[in-house]
Amino acid sequence: MCGIVGLFLKTEKHRSELGQLTAVMLHEMRSRGLDSAGFAVYDQGTPGLSRLTVLAEGQEPDWDPVRSMLEADLGSAVTVRPLHDHAVFETAGDSGRARQLLIDTRPDLSVLSHGTQIELFKSVGDPDLVATRYDLASRTGTHAIAHTRMATESAITTNGSHPFVTGPDTCLVHNGSLSNHAQLREQLEAKGETFQTENDSEVAAGYLSWRLREGDTLDAALERALVDLDGFYTFAIGIKDGFAIVRDPIACKPAVIAETDDWVAMSSEFRSIAQLPGVDDAEVFEPEPARVYTWSPQGAPV
């Protein structure tokens, strides 16, 4: 099962409503996965600063020691914005270095995302409760990706839920299963990727991050993924200035896209998109198997 939600706002018109619209879409996907849920939101960021979203599952810790450790290592001031068992750290330092430091030294924590524009929150439980707990409806920005999970191949944990991020501002959610993820994990670790879960979707996120780091465009990275990733899957992907959808060549996992002049939306079922403003004027279609769809501001290459 599992339910995917993606919303990319092409114009300014609905950016103040991004979180609210995403929450409505996510609500419609509850029946596809009540085990856990998560969402990633992209805004304009803070000029000169990068971010990390960090999880201390089931805790509400004192985040000051983490902040102090990051400041000492990065040589840059760090601020922290806690929200229950999550916290968003901002710094002028290198967010990738900060991510690796926490992975190496704080096994009690999980780094959910890093970059300049992304924040990511996820938890076990009803998707509506997850959205409420982490204030999804209040968030503004340019695009968002969300997921409801029905765990069929791994334990129900926050770490096992989606979305997944390994590279800066590069986020992936997945409906399906990869058959060669163990082999890919070993290959990607040899190339410098670091993973924090056993989920095959994190491997797909790591693959994408690696290809982008190697200089691929998002289109090119996903075309390569169609060759290198073995299994059945529908991916919704966000980067800081773009949004993408791709399905495997068999395309057995459901997906629908709708597009207007103001937005493009994707979900596992149309009932999620049907709630959006202006949907009556949208072009609605099922994405073709093994075809990469990308969108970016003003149609720039991604």
C-alpha positions in Angstrom: 0.0 0.0 0.0 1.5 3.3 1.2 0.4 6.7 0.0 2.4 9.4 -1.7 1.7 13.1 -1.8 3.6 15.8 -3.7 2.8 19.4 -4.4 5.0 21.9 -6.4 3.8 25.5 -6.5 4.8 27.0 -9.8 3.7 30.5 -8.9 3.4 32.6 -5.7 -0.4 32.3 -5.5 -0.7 29.5 -3.0 2.7 29.5 -1.3 1.3 30.8 2.0 -1.1 27.8 1.9 1.5 25.1 1.0 1.3 23.3 4.4 -2.4 23.5 4.6 -2.9 22.1 1.1 -0.4 19.3 1.8 -2.1 18.4 5.0 -5.4 18.1 3.2 -3.8 15.8 0.6 -2.1 13.7 3.2 -5.4 13.2 5.1 -6.9 11.6 2.0 -4.0 9.1 1.9 -4.6 7.9 5.5 -6.2 4.7 4.4 -3.1 3.7 2.4 -0.9 3.7 5.5 -1.7 4.2 9.2 1.6 3.0 10.6 3.5 6.2 10.2 3.8 9.3 8.2 6.2 12.1 7.3 6.6 15.3 5.3 9.3 17.5 3.9 8.7 21.1 3.2 10.8 23.5 1.0 10.8 27.2 1.7 13.2 30.0 0.6 15.6 29.3 3.4 17.7 31.9 5.3 20.4 33.5 3.1 23.9 32.2 4.1 22.6 29.5 6.4 22.1 25.8 6.1 19.8 23.5 8.2 19.6 20.1 9.7 16.5 18.4 11.0 17.4 16.0 13.8 15.2 13.3 15.5 15.6 12.0 19.0 12.8 9.4 18.7 10.5 9.3 21.7 12.4 11.9 23.6 12.3 15.7 24.2 15.9 16.2 25.0 18.1 19.1 26.0 19.4 20.1 22.6 22.0 22.6 23.9 24.8 20.0 24.1 24.2 19.0 20.5 24.3 22.7 19.5 27.5 23.3 21.4 29.2 20.2 19.8 28.2 21.4 16.3 29.5 24.9 17.0 32.8 23.6 18.2 33.3 21.4 15.1 32.0 23.8 12.5 33.5 26.9 14.0 30.2 28.7 13.4 27.3 29.8 15.5 24.4 27.3 15.5 20.8 28.0 16.5 18.2 25.4 17.4 14.5 25.3 17.0 13.0 22.3 18.9 9.6 20.7 18.2 8.8 17.7 20.4 11.4 15.0 19.5 12.6 16.9 16.5 14.9 20.0 16.2 16.0 22.2 13.3 19.5 23.5 13.6 20.7 26.4 11.5 24.3 27.4 10.8 26.6 29.1 8.4 28.7 26.0 8.5 28.7 22.9 6.3 25.4 21.0 6.9 26.9 17.8 5.3 29.8 17.9 7.7 27.4 18.4 10.6 25.2 15.5 9.4 28.2 13.1 9.4 29.4 14.3 12.8 26.1 13.5 14.4 25.9 10.1 12.6 29.4 9.2 13.8 29.1 10.4 17.4 25.4 10.4 18.4 23.8 7.0 17.7 20.8 8.1 19.8 20.0 10.7 17.2 18.9 10.5 13.5 19.6 13.3 11.0 16.5 13.4 8.9 17.5 16.1 6.4 20.1 18.7 5.6 20.5 21.5 3.1 19.5 25.1 2.7 15.7 25.0 2.1 14.3 21.7 3.5 12.8 20.7 6.8 11.6 17.2 7.4 9.4 15.7 10.2 8.1 12.1 10.6 6.7 9.8 13.2 4.8 6.6 13.8 1.0 6.9 14.1 -2.0 8.3 12.3 -0.9 10.7 9.5 -3.4 13.3 10.7 -1.9 13.2 14.1 1.6 13.4 12.7 0.7 16.4 10.6 -0.9 18.1 13.6 2.0 17.4 16.0 4.5 18.9 13.7 2.5 21.9 12.5 2.3 20.9 8.8 -0.7 23.2 8.1 1.1 26.3 9.2 4.0 25.9 6.9 4.7 28.0 3.8 7.0 27.5 0.9 7.4 26.3 -2.7 6.9 22.6 -2.6 6.3 19.6 -0.3 6.4 15.8 -0.3 4.6 13.6 2.1 4.0 9.9 2.7 1.8 7.5 4.6 3.3 4.1 5.3 1.9 0.6 5.7 5.0 -1.4 6.8 5.1 -4.7 5.0 8.8 -5.6 5.0 10.3 -3.9 8.1 9.4 -2.8 11.6 7.1 0.2 12.3 9.5 2.8 13.5 10.0 6.5 12.9 13.3 5.9 11.2 11.7 3.4 8.8 9.1 5.9 7.7 9.4 8.3 4.8 10.6 10.7 3.4 14.4 10.0 3.2 17.2 12.4 2.6 20.9 11.6 2.4 22.2 14.5 0.2 21.5 18.2 0.6 17.9 19.2 -0.1 17.4 15.9 -2.0 14.3 14.1 -0.7 12.6 10.9 -1.8 9.4 9.0 -1.0 8.7 5.6 -2.4 5.8 3.2 -3.0 7.1 -0.2 -3.9 10.1 -2.4 -3.3 13.7 -2.6 -4.6 15.2 -6.1 -5.1 18.8 -5.0 -5.4 19.0 -2.5 -2.5 21.5 -4.6 -0.5 24.0 -4.6 -3.3 23.4 -1.0 -4.1 23.9 0.0 -0.5 27.4 -1.6 -0.5 28.3 0.2 -3.7 27.0 3.5 -2.5 28.8 3.3 0.8 32.0 2.7 -1.1 31.3 6.0 -2.9 30.8 7.9 0.4 27.1 7.6 1.1 26.1 7.1 4.7 22.8 5.4 5.7 21.0 5.3 9.0 18.3 2.7 8.4 17.7 -0.7 6.6 14.9 0.7 4.5 15.3 0.2 0.7 13.9 3.7 0.1 16.9 5.3 1.9 19.1 3.4 -0.6 17.1 5.0 -3.5 17.6 8.4 -1.9 21.3 7.7 -1.5 21.6 6.6 -5.2 20.0 9.9 -6.3 22.2 12.0 -4.0 25.3 10.3 -5.4 24.3 10.9 -9.0 23.5 14.5 -8.3 26.9 14.9 -6.5 28.6 13.4 -9.5 27.1 16.2 -11.7 24.0 14.6 -13.2 20.9 16.8 -13.7 17.8 15.4 -11.9 16.5 14.2 -15.3 19.8 12.4 -16.0 20.0 10.9 -12.5 16.5 9.4 -12.8 17.1 8.1 -16.3 20.1 6.2 -14.9 18.0 5.0 -12.0 15.6 3.3 -14.4 18.6 1.1 -15.4 20.3 0.7 -12.0 17.4 0.2 -9.7 15.7 -3.2 -9.9 12.2 -3.6 -8.6 8.8 -1.9 -8.7 8.4 1.6 -7.6 6.8 5.0 -7.8 9.1 7.8 -6.6 8.2 11.4 -5.8 11.4 13.5 -5.4 12.2 17.0 -4.3 15.3 19.0 -4.7 15.7 22.7 -3.7 14.6 24.0 -7.0 12.6 21.1 -8.5 10.2 18.3 -8.3 10.1 14.9 -10.1 8.0 11.8 -10.5 9.2 8.5 -12.0 7.7 5.0 -12.2 9.5 1.7 -13.0 8.9 0.1 -16.5 6.1 -2.1 -15.2 4.4 0.7 -13.2 2.2 -1.5 -11.0 2.1 1.0 -8.2 -0.6 3.7 -8.6 0.1 7.3 -9.4 -1.8 10.3 -10.8 -0.6 13.8 -11.7 -2.6 17.0 -12.1 -1.3 20.3 -13.4 -2.6 23.8 -13.6 -0.9 27.1 -14.4 -0.2 27.5 -10.6 0.7 24.1 -9.4 1.5 20.5 -10.2 0.4 17.8 -7.8 1.0 14.0 -7.5 -0.6 11.4 -5.4 -1.3 7.7 -5.3 -5.0 8.4 -5.8 -6.9 11.3 -7.4 -9.1 11.9 -4.3 -6.1 13.5 -2.6 -5.6 16.0 -5.5 -9.4 16.6 -5.8 -9.2 18.9 -2.8 -6.9 21.5 -4.4 -8.0 24.9 -5.5 -8.5 25.1 -9.3 -8.5 21.4 -9.8 -11.5 21.6 -12.2 -9.2 23.3 -14.7 -6.3 20.9 -14.2 -4.9 18.5 -16.8 -5.1 15.1 -15.1 -3.1 12.1 -16.3 -1.4 8.9 -15.2 2.4 9.1 -15.5 3.7 6.7 -18.1 6.0 3.8 -17.1 9.7 4.5 -17.3 9.3 8.2 -18.1 10.8 10.9 -16.0 8.7 13.9 -15.2 10.3 17.1 -13.8 9.2 20.6 -12.9 11.2 23.6 -11.9 10.6 27.4 -11.5 10.2 29.0 -15.0 10.9 25.6 -16.6 14.7 25.7 -15.9 16.6 22.4 -16.3 16.8 20.4 -13.1 
